Amino acid sequence: MQENSQDAVLKKLKKFKREDIIFSPHAGVRAAMRGITHKEVLDRLSNPEDLVYAEPDGDIGRGERFKCYFEVSKRIYHLYIIVISKDGIKVVTVFLANKSKQRKLAKYSKIPPQY
């Protein structure tokens, strides 16, 4: 499991305004499929107080890529894959994970359990 980069990501997110956040076409489709509104994503990224864990997901040349886990409720978590560059934030994709799925993922990947 990688070190939690929550503080570093929080600092980066706070540098940008809501207007600096864009969605990839893939993120828009996946958000709609998973019942997550653009407003929810924009609200969480522009006011990231619910960010519970962030890990680097590589440097893609156009910016730094992060997996960001937001606690929506005690049982629901959103995972956003984002790219932060000097120009803004690009949402690559979004996921919805309940607590049981979070536990399964934690067992087989680098996702920290959120019990």
N, C-alpha and C positions, 0 to 999 in steps of 0.2 A: 504494500500500500504506500502510495506517495504521501509526502508531507502535505498537510492542509495549507493551501495558499489563500485561505479566506481573507486575511488582512490585506494582502497584496492586491487581490482582485477587488476588494471593497474600495481601496484607494483609487484604482484605475476606473472603476465604474462611476465614482463620484465626480470625476473630471468631465463627464459628458452630460449633455442635456437629453431629454426625451427625444428631441428631433434628430439626434445623432445616432439613433438606433434604427437599423434596417433589418428586414427579414429576407432570407434567401427564398426563392420560390419553393424549395423543398420544405423549409420551415413553415411556410404558410399552409401548405397542403397537410403536413403532419399535424400541425396545431389544430386544424379543422377536423381531421380524422380522430384526434384524441380528445376533442371537446375542450381545448384550451384556447381562450380568446387572445387576440393580439393585445388587447387592453391589459389582460392579466400579465402577459410577458413584459410589456412596456412598464407597467406599474412596478413589477418586481425588480427589473433591471435599473429603473431610474430611482427607486427607493429600496435598496437591497438589504433591508433590515432582517429579512427572512432567510438570507443566505447562511446555510449551515456548514457547507463544505465546498471547497473548490480545489481542483487539481489541474495542473498544466496538462495539455493534450498535444503538445508539440508547437513548434514555431513553423508557420507555413509560408514565411517570406513576406506576406502582406500584413502580418501581425501575429500576436500570440493567441493561441487557441486554448480554451479552458472548458472543463466540464464543471458546471455550477449546479449545486443541489439546493433547492429552496423548499423550506417547510411550509406547506400550504395549511395543513392541520396536523393533528397528532398522528393521523394515519395516512396522509397523502403528501407526497413529495413530487416536485417538478424537477426535471433535469433539463438544463439548457446547455447546448454546446454553442459557445460563442467565440468570435474572433474579435479581439480588441486591437485596433490599429490607431495610428495618430489621427486618422480622420473620423473614427467613430467605432460603433459596435455593430457587428453583423451577427444575427442569430442564424445559426446553421441548421439546427433542428431542435425539437422539444419532445420530451417524454413525460408521461405520467406514471408514477410508481406508487403503489400502496405499500403498506408496511411489510406484508408477507412477501411481496415481490422484492422489496428492498433487501430483506434477509437472504433470499435466495441469491440475488445478485452479489451480495457481500460475500457469500460463501465461495463463489466462482470467479470473482473479479476483484478489482481494486476499490470497490465502492465501500465506504465505511458504513457499518450498521447504525441506524438511527432509531434506537429503541426507546 
